[in-house]
């Protein structure tokens, strides 16, 4: 007799992100910081604003640091987030906008937030 597996509890729609993708996106601290900031904003955010906020959270807010963060965002982090459908990055306007798909990351992102009580 063949065993069948009940997949009703684990069925995904096409818009659902696999758990491994979610963990991969949140595995990088800078992506976590970017997503935490973007979830607190409505609409598109300028790239320079996002880089400034990340630099502030990382505790080293200098012009050079912000430029390095911008470079990393443009070449590494934003493409990963855009490919997963989490953000829309407009390179001409240099703006980032969170997409509805990002809601799937919210519970995991909350767990990743540092607590000040430690």
Secondary structure as GFF3:
##gff-version 3
##sequence-region A 1 118
A	DSSP	alpha_helix	19	26	.	.	.	ID=ss1
A	DSSP	alpha_helix	29	39	.	.	.	ID=ss2
A	DSSP	beta_strand	45	46	.	.	.	ID=ss3
A	DSSP	alpha_helix	47	58	.	.	.	ID=ss4
A	DSSP	alpha_helix	63	72	.	.	.	ID=ss5
A	DSSP	pi_helix	73	77	.	.	.	ID=ss6
A	DSSP	alpha_helix	78	83	.	.	.	ID=ss7
A	DSSP	beta_strand	87	90	.	.	.	ID=ss8
A	DSSP	beta_strand	95	98	.	.	.	ID=ss9
A	DSSP	three_ten_helix	100	105	.	.	.	ID=ss10
A	DSSP	alpha_helix	106	112	.	.	.	ID=ss11
###
